[in-house]
Amino acid sequence: LLLEPSQAVSLLHPAGGEGLEPLEVCGPAASRVSVEGFSASISVSGGSGAVAAETVNGSITQSGAAKEVQLQSVNGTVETTGPRGRVQAEAVNGTVTVRDAEGELEASTVNGTLTVSAGSFDRVHLETVAGSVRFEGSLTPKATLGVETVSGLCELVFPAGFGADITVTTFSGSITNELGPAAQKKSDFTPGSELRFTSAGGGARVSVETLSGAVQIRKK
């Protein structure tokens, strides 16, 4: 199958496709790729065009400098490496891993670990229900990072000179802070804690909200 750079690749994997040979499509780097599957694992590599991939039972892996990435799996892992632009990555029962991305990121899991490593971001929003979150990327000076969890651990790792206005609130989870002051109880009548401080003169904005999960702000 040969495509012009302006054309799109759109694939629909047949339901119940067990025993079928893997389907491989090659196209120009700037092609737009759209893949849907039911019981299928999806892998997209290379290219600078937009990538959209969705499956119910299977993993999704994307690598390359795609300008826009949308990945969704119900029962399976989601991994993306090297996108440049806007990234949306979601899993229900599976881990989500984002490596060396740039731009804007929205990622979520219900029952699975969410990990962001390396890369540089202007805007990040991360959500989990029962899974843990670890963010170890870089934020531009005016970037925003928002994290919401219900019961999962939230771990944020920043360099020592990281400048940001940081707010953390929990209902019953603990807060550990290696970049500044300790958290304070919100009230004598509730178990919740709160942390508000400015590190290294401020710059980026970081907000974390959790119900019962622990929050750890670590120094690299």
C-alpha positions, 0 to 999 in steps of 0.5 A, a space after each residue: 500500500 503506497 500513500 502520498 504524504 497528504 493522505 491518511 492511513 486508516 486501519 480497522 482490525 477485524 473482531 475476533 482476528 485470532 490467527 490472522 497474520 500481522 498487518 503492516 503498512 508503510 507510508 511517507 513520514 508525514 502520513 496521518 495514521 488511524 488504527 482501531 482494533 478489538 483484540 489486537 496489539 498496535 505498534 506505530 513507529 517513525 513518522 511526523 504526522 498525527 497518530 490515533 490508535 484505539 484497542 479494547 484488548 491489546 497494547 499500543 506502542 508509538 515511537 517517533 516525532 509525531 505532531 499529535 498522538 491519541 492512544 486509548 486501550 481498555 485492557 492493555 499497556 500504552 507507551 509513547 516515545 518521542 512525540 512532538 506536539 500534543 499527546 493524549 494517552 489513556 488506559 483503563 486496566 493497564 500502564 501508561 508510559 510517556 518517554 521523551 515527549 515535548 509539548 502538551 500531555 494529557 494521560 490517565 489510567 484507572 488501574 495502572 501505573 502512569 509514568 512520565 520520564 524525560 521530555 519537556 512540557 508546556 502543559 501536563 494533566 495526569 489522572 489516576 484512580 487506583 494507580 500510581 503516578 510518577 513524573 520526572 520530566 522538565 517543565 518550561 518556565 510558564 508551564 502548568 502541571 496538574 495531577 489528580 489521584 484517588 488512592 494512588 501514590 503521586 511522585 514528582 521528581 524535580 531538579 534542585 533549582 526548579 522554579 515553581 508555585 506548588 500546591 498540594 492538597 490531600 484528604 487523608 494521604 501523607 505529603 513529603 517535600 524535599 524542595 521546601 517546607 513541610 505540609 500543614 494540617 488543613 484543620 484540627 477536625 479533619 485528617 487532610 494536609 495542605 502544602 503551598 510554597 514557591 521554589 526558586 523564585 517561582 515560574 511553572 505552576 504545579 497542582 496536586 489533588 488526592 483523596 487518600 494517596 501519598 504525595 512525594 515531591 523529590 529532588 533529583 
